[in-house]
Amino acid sequence: MPRYRFEMRCTSGHVFLTSLLILVRARRAESAIEDSPEFQNKAPLKLVWGAEGEDVELPCDITPPTPNDSVSMVLWFKDTAGIPLYSLDARNGDPASAIHWAVSDDLGKRTYFQIGDGHRAKLKVTKVTYKDQGIFRCRVDFVDSPTRNFRVNLTLIEVPSQPVIYNAQGHEVKAIAGPFLEGYNLALTCQVSGGRPKPTVTWWKDGELLDGVVDTVSIGPPSKFTVNHLFIDKVARSLWGTKLECRVQSPMMPAPIVREVPLDIYLKPAIVKIVLNENQIHAGRPIAARCETWGSSPAARIVWSLGGRAIGDPNASTIQRSNSTVSKLALALGRDDDGKELTCRAENPRFPGGVLEQTKVLNVAYAPVVSIELATGYVLDTLREGDDLKLICNAESNPPPTTIVWYHEGDRLEHNVAIGTLIASNTLTLRVLTLAHAGEYSCEAINSVGEGRSSPIFIPMKYAPRCRPGYERRVITVGRREAVSLRCEVDAMPSDAVRFSWTYNGTLGDVLPMPNSRARNNGLVSVLEYIPTVDTDFGTLACWASNSVGRQRIPCIFDIVPGNPPQPPTDCSLRNASAWLEVICVPGADGGSPQYFLLEVRGIVGSPAVASNPSTLHVPQSDQGTVGEVPAIYRESNPRPNFQLHGLEPGFDYTLYVYAVNGRGRSEPALLRHVKVTESITNTIERNGLFLEDLKKALPEASSENVIIVVALAGAVALILIGIGVIIGLAICRRRTASPVKDGPDDFTTPTYVSAQRIEPRIRYSSTDNRRSQRASLYVEENRNEPDLLQRVEIDTHDRL
């Protein structure tokens, strides 16, 4: 075997050397092709812009195509020159210590090649001139890989001229543009000449782009001028006092060329406001009036008028600023001036139609006098729950009240249709009165002079009985023939002469009266002694109360539900996991009380698992069990009917009991009989196949490539063996299907996963018990006669009776 392995290695090495020689010859042929002019013109071309007098960097990627390769030579050529402009000799194997060489002319003295990280290598040219423009080619030779060529087009930027701005009449704007009128249009033109690459001309305001569309020039060569016409349909007030910018920018310019133009805009008055120094105006008492206007440019002038007549008071004073004007006037008013209009008019003398005014009506006023009364047709003594009520707030004032506020027990009321509180003008309407509406009500009227509040009016309230909070609905769980006291408590006004009645709503939906002789009534409390004897006695009991106002609208409800032990779990099944056996069931009805679930593991009487090893699962043996029943060797409870078993010994027969338990007892068990395991669950993890680590130990001197080849061959052989095993297994399964199945004590089965479909497989039991389970299961049988074959699965999807 060692001699055979040595011969294989020698043969592989010979084949590798032969392939390497062929590859080197091919690469030399490819390098000759790459040096040809036709191939060089196909190399990728990258455009690099530069400004005269600045430094530029020409990129060249010298990263080897393969990780084990390295750079041999780097040559830089310019245009069609056959002699390299710059060279890097790295044939010594270390690019960091390579030999740099450049031509001695002006361009060569200003160049230097920086290696960097390979893909960041670049040829740096300092203080470029227009003579340096052209196409540079970078040729990279590698030790093993083909030669690479990269082309870079170095182009210098040409700065455009300074922008020139013209107005709509074609005149150049040298200082301020305008004047423009608010609401009218604005037109300006920005023009530049020259520039490479071709620049863009845009208009900006406060850092925001206004117009970025470059217009076509019809006069002169198309490539000489670049123009942008700015047109604003309606001049907004926000443009007043601002500057517009014309920016000229090309992709390669470090910063744009900016030309600022201040705007001169005439504005109309925006606000006119009359301010009186007193809130209350009384006859014979002089007041001071002030008129203020803002937003006019230039500043507006102010004209006063009272009752339609201009006021030429020499005592009036006026102050003008850039865009605001303030005028003060002293007025001595009498009763004749009540209801007259005081007007302040602002006019811009340079803006035709720029006029704005404000008018105030002068009144002689006094505080409101307020009273409250019931609307016609309402009587306080007859109000009861469910009625409507309407109140009216009467207020006398000049000027009329601006606000009317309603209060209930000192709390302000708001208009709310949902709760039945309706406030309209000076009326308050309460819809469908309840106990919460009782108490004192008042109203308040407010005007510009002062406020007045009415005396309170008290609203009493009578109401029919209702359930006391906490007694509206209760669920009572009771057993058959078990007595229970039902306590019904209500509130009512008036509280005397309250009568009670009880009704019953059975399962058929009929509402039947309950005899009052069985209930004890005491004031606002009624107690009913109730004993359900048959199933129809379980249902809903309702407690009703009534007084002089009426009968209770919503009764107090008692839901009588039967209390029984829970139903046993259903659909119990077993499933194998990697390290445990899992029991999964579906919970049944809880019997009206919270339930939990209990699992017990028992052995068959006389089984070695019970006689010789009672603590197989390493837990104390329980002595709780029925007479003649094998005690449980393991017990576990869980809020859900899901359990995990970790220590079942192989070769023994177990029975699993699953109970549901609540406060009234536990259910009948759900049984899983004749549960056996072929081997310990924890041992299956240790019986794994050969891994890659075992292959490495078997081939300690092999390289990583050989190991991968061996693993691939081993995988192919394994797939072939698995296919043969499957074919043999199918043949044996067909033979077993045709032959009858024997039932006997040597039947070893392992429960495993049960699918969601209700599959009823054929299940074999020992001769001691011929009963069949109604649960769907899946069993794996171990063939003792053929230990070398894989375990097979037998499932019979037909129900055998």
KADARA-V764063 format. One record per residue. N is the residue number from 0. PHI is phi in whole degrees, 0 to 359 (* if undefined). Layout:
# KADARA-V764063
n->{N N}
phi->{PHI PHI}
This chain:
# KADARA-V764063
n->{0 1 2 3 4 5 6 7 8 9 10 11 12 13 14 15 16 17 18 19 20 21 22 23 24 25 26 27 28 29 30 31 32 33 34 35 36 37 38 39 40 41 42 43 44 45 46 47 48 49 50 51 52 53 54 55 56 57 58 59 60 61 62 63 64 65 66 67 68 69 70 71 72 73 74 75 76 77 78 79 80 81 82 83 84 85 86 87 88 89 90 91 92 93 94 95 96 97 98 99 100 101 102 103 104 105 106 107 108 109 110 111 112 113 114 115 116 117 118 119 120 121 122 123 124 125 126 127 128 129 130 131 132 133 134 135 136 137 138 139 140 141 142 143 144 145 146 147 148 149 150 151 152 153 154 155 156 157 158 159 160 161 162 163 164 165 166 167 168 169 170 171 172 173 174 175 176 177 178 179 180 181 182 183 184 185 186 187 188 189 190 191 192 193 194 195 196 197 198 199 200 201 202 203 204 205 206 207 208 209 210 211 212 213 214 215 216 217 218 219 220 221 222 223 224 225 226 227 228 229 230 231 232 233 234 235 236 237 238 239 240 241 242 243 244 245 246 247 248 249 250 251 252 253 254 255 256 257 258 259 260 261 262 263 264 265 266 267 268 269 270 271 272 273 274 275 276 277 278 279 280 281 282 283 284 285 286 287 288 289 290 291 292 293 294 295 296 297 298 299 300 301 302 303 304 305 306 307 308 309 310 311 312 313 314 315 316 317 318 319 320 321 322 323 324 325 326 327 328 329 330 331 332 333 334 335 336 337 338 339 340 341 342 343 344 345 346 347 348 349 350 351 352 353 354 355 356 357 358 359 360 361 362 363 364 365 366 367 368 369 370 371 372 373 374 375 376 377 378 379 380 381 382 383 384 385 386 387 388 389 390 391 392 393 394 395 396 397 398 399 400 401 402 403 404 405 406 407 408 409 410 411 412 413 414 415 416 417 418 419 420 421 422 423 424 425 426 427 428 429 430 431 432 433 434 435 436 437 438 439 440 441 442 443 444 445 446 447 448 449 450 451 452 453 454 455 456 457 458 459 460 461 462 463 464 465 466 467 468 469 470 471 472 473 474 475 476 477 478 479 480 481 482 483 484 485 486 487 488 489 490 491 492 493 494 495 496 497 498 499 500 501 502 503 504 505 506 507 508 509 510 511 512 513 514 515 516 517 518 519 520 521 522 523 524 525 526 527 528 529 530 531 532 533 534 535 536 537 538 539 540 541 542 543 544 545 546 547 548 549 550 551 552 553 554 555 556 557 558 559 560 561 562 563 564 565 566 567 568 569 570 571 572 573 574 575 576 577 578 579 580 581 582 583 584 585 586 587 588 589 590 591 592 593 594 595 596 597 598 599 600 601 602 603 604 605 606 607 608 609 610 611 612 613 614 615 616 617 618 619 620 621 622 623 624 625 626 627 628 629 630 631 632 633 634 635 636 637 638 639 640 641 642 643 644 645 646 647 648 649 650 651 652 653 654 655 656 657 658 659 660 661 662 663 664 665 666 667 668 669 670 671 672 673 674 675 676 677 678 679 680 681 682 683 684 685 686 687 688 689 690 691 692 693 694 695 696 697 698 699 700 701 702 703 704 705 706 707 708 709 710 711 712 713 714 715 716 717 718 719 720 721 722 723 724 725 726 727 728 729 730 731 732 733 734 735 736 737 738 739 740 741 742 743 744 745 746 747 748 749 750 751 752 753 754 755 756 757 758 759 760 761 762 763 764 765 766 767 768 769 770 771 772 773 774 775 776 777 778 779 780 781 782 783 784 785 786 787 788 789 790 791 792 793 794 795 796 797 798 799 800}
phi->{* 298 297 298 295 295 296 296 296 298 297 296 296 296 297 296 295 297 295 296 297 297 293 294 297 295 293 297 296 294 295 296 292 291 282 290 299 298 286 295 293 272 296 299 249 242 269 235 264 211 254 300 89 257 267 232 232 258 283 204 275 253 290 296 294 242 295 270 268 212 281 255 217 231 237 249 239 240 56 255 295 273 266 295 286 211 220 229 256 243 286 286 101 236 298 295 255 289 265 260 214 223 295 268 282 298 291 295 289 256 241 204 264 256 286 68 266 101 283 258 295 203 262 266 244 264 49 292 237 294 291 283 296 155 254 260 240 251 253 242 258 248 291 246 273 294 290 242 233 230 246 230 263 269 232 268 279 249 284 288 284 293 291 240 247 236 270 292 273 86 271 290 266 258 230 252 267 130 281 242 260 300 91 255 275 222 222 220 232 243 225 227 233 75 105 219 293 300 280 249 245 226 252 226 218 53 80 248 286 263 212 243 266 274 268 275 264 270 252 87 300 297 272 274 248 233 230 225 265 262 226 245 295 231 290 270 296 293 278 291 76 255 236 262 241 256 250 247 216 239 301 261 284 294 212 286 268 243 235 267 227 292 251 249 233 269 242 281 299 266 222 232 221 262 238 257 284 233 282 251 247 243 296 81 256 291 228 254 247 228 246 236 226 230 90 272 221 291 301 273 257 243 234 265 210 230 63 86 244 292 255 256 283 291 278 289 240 229 233 246 235 300 221 217 220 234 232 245 216 261 236 245 256 238 297 293 275 295 90 282 258 257 242 241 242 250 230 263 292 258 238 300 82 277 233 212 217 225 233 235 268 267 227 264 237 212 289 291 247 238 216 233 209 279 292 296 100 251 234 295 293 259 289 214 301 101 282 252 217 229 244 237 255 263 227 243 196 217 287 300 298 273 218 237 243 254 231 232 55 85 262 290 264 241 294 212 292 297 261 85 256 245 244 220 56 252 242 235 244 248 264 53 298 233 299 293 280 290 131 268 238 211 226 226 246 228 227 292 271 189 217 216 234 277 287 286 237 266 247 280 212 248 212 285 300 214 295 295 308 98 242 291 208 222 254 246 260 215 272 293 65 252 279 218 260 257 255 248 238 228 242 202 217 288 268 271 58 273 248 240 212 239 231 234 243 277 291 276 89 278 263 241 285 259 296 291 297 269 248 252 253 214 67 258 231 228 242 245 271 230 228 282 245 233 297 287 283 271 176 238 255 238 253 244 228 213 221 291 283 164 267 302 282 244 285 275 256 233 270 265 241 287 255 229 298 287 280 292 297 233 53 286 214 243 215 275 252 290 227 202 249 254 253 232 230 253 293 263 294 274 73 88 224 299 232 225 233 232 245 235 251 233 257 283 301 88 287 301 295 265 283 263 221 290 246 300 270 63 231 300 287 275 257 269 186 276 292 79 251 292 297 287 267 203 220 211 246 203 298 240 281 233 223 233 247 247 231 292 282 288 89 245 258 239 234 255 249 238 247 248 230 225 293 251 130 235 276 294 281 265 257 237 265 52 272 231 237 281 204 295 296 290 280 291 289 281 261 264 278 283 250 296 297 295 294 295 293 289 240 292 260 279 281 296 294 294 299 296 295 296 297 296 296 298 295 295 297 297 297 295 294 296 297 297 297 295 297 297 298 295 295 294 298 296 295 290 296 285 272 291 265 263 260 195 289 268 278 255 229 233 294 219 294 248 289 290 288 281 279 252 281 282 239 258 241 288 289 281 212 262 285 251 280 265 263 283 221 222 239 248 253 267 271 287 285 235 290 275 274 290 295 246 249 244 228 248 281 264 281 264 265}
